[in-house]
Amino acid sequence: MEFQVRDARLTDIDRISGLIEQTGANWSSQQLSQASDLLRQLVYLPNAGVLVAADGKVIVGVAVLALRPSVAATGLVGVLDLLAVDPTSGSTEVVDALLREVIQSARNKGCRVLEAELPDEPGELARWNKQGFVEAGRRLTYSLARVPVSQR
């Protein structure tokens, strides 16, 4: 499958909602409608990022990055708020590509740490660990802090 990961556009929101619904997320129609409204806003906000994996006009994956300030992290923390992938799309490559882009986006936005929920499936945890995420309680974290040149 050929796909590209790019920033979501306003015209992608309905297809993103359809993907979320298709992935089996147990969201009510009201929750899905509210999520769509919020996604429309997030597309334009500098403290968020909505990325899609697209095969032509078909959205096969979506990732939502939200930023929040943190005193404990001494800067911004990126939170991978949503990751949904079409189960028929060869999801391994799509998930890996979305994770790489979310990490890069969080780094570009000045985040010191990227957080995500622990995956439900044990096999998925190994994939996240391979990308550099580590377990931290009930969450996964990825350190984005720059290492001083003297410590490399």
N, C-alpha and C positions, 0 to 999 in steps of 0.2 A: 504494500500500500504506500502510495506517495501522499505525504501530507506536509504541511508547513505549520509551524507554531508562530502565531502573531498576536498582536494586541486585538482584543475584541472591538467590534464596531457596534454602534447602536442597532444596525440592521441584523446583527447576529443574535440579539437577545431572545427572540422567539424560538430560534433553533437551539439555543442553549437551554431554554426551559424545556423544550421537547426532549433534549438529551438527558437532562436531570430526571425527567419523568420516566424515560425509557430505561435508565440504569436501575430502576427498582427502588429508588429512594422513597421511603414511605412518607411522602409529603402530601398533605391535603391540598385540594385545589386552591384554597385560600393561601396556604403557605407558599405554594408555587407562584401564585399571582404577586404576593408580597415580595418574594425573592426576585421576580422579574422586574418589579418596580425599582428595587434597590440596585439591581445590576445595571439598569439604565443610568442611575446616578453614578455608580462606581466607575463606569467607563470613562468619565470625565474628571474624576478626582485624582489629585497628585499623591494622596496618601493611600492609594489602592491600586491594584492592577488586575485586570481581567484578561487572561490569556486563553486563546483557543487553538486547538489543533484542527486544521481544516484540510479536507480532501476535496478540493474544488469548492463548491458551495455547501458541502456537507460538513457539519461540525461533528468531529469524532471524539473530542475531548475538551474539557474546560478546567481551568484552575483560577481560583480567586485568591489574591494576596491582599491582606489588609495590614496596615502599619499602625503601631501604637507606640507612644513614648513610654520608656521604662527607666525609672531611677536605678533599679537593680542592675539593669544591663548597661547603664550609663549611655543610653542613646535609644534609637528606634529598634523595636522588635517587629519583625515581619511574621504574620500568622497566615499559614496556608489554610484558608477558611473553607475552601471547597475544592475537591478534585473529583471529577466525574468523567468516565471514559465509556464510550460505546463498547459493550462487551463483544460485539461482532467485528471489531476493527483491528484485531491484532494488538490488544491493549498493552502488551509489554513495551513495545517501542513507543507508543503514545504516552504512557505514564512516564517512562524514562525521559522523553523529550520535554514534557511539561515540567517535570521536576527540575531538569537542568535550567530551563528558562525562568522558572520561579526563583531559583537560587540566584541566577544572574540578575534578575529584576530586583530582588531584595538587596543585593549587593550594590547595584546601581543607585538605589534609593537611599543608601546610607545606613541600612540596617546592620546591627551588630550581631543579631541572632535571628534565626528563622525557626519557627515552631510549627508543629503539625500534630494532629491526633495520631495515636498509635493505630496502625491498621488492624483490622479484625483477623485477617488470615496470617498465620505464622510465616508462610512463604513470602508474603508481601513485606514483612519486617526485614527479611534478608535483603530485599531489593533496596529498601530505604537505607539500610546500613551501608550497602555498597555505594550509595550516592554520598555518604558522609554523615547521615543523621545518626544520632545516638539516643538511647532511651534516657529520659530524665523524668522519673516518676511515671505519671500517666500520659506523658507527652513525648514527642521526639523533638530534638533540637539539632540545629546545624549552626556552628559558629561561623560568623562572617567577619569577625574582628580581624583586622589587618595585623600581621606579625611584623614587628620592627625588623629592619634589615639586619641588625646586629644579632638577632636570634634565629635567622634562617640557616 
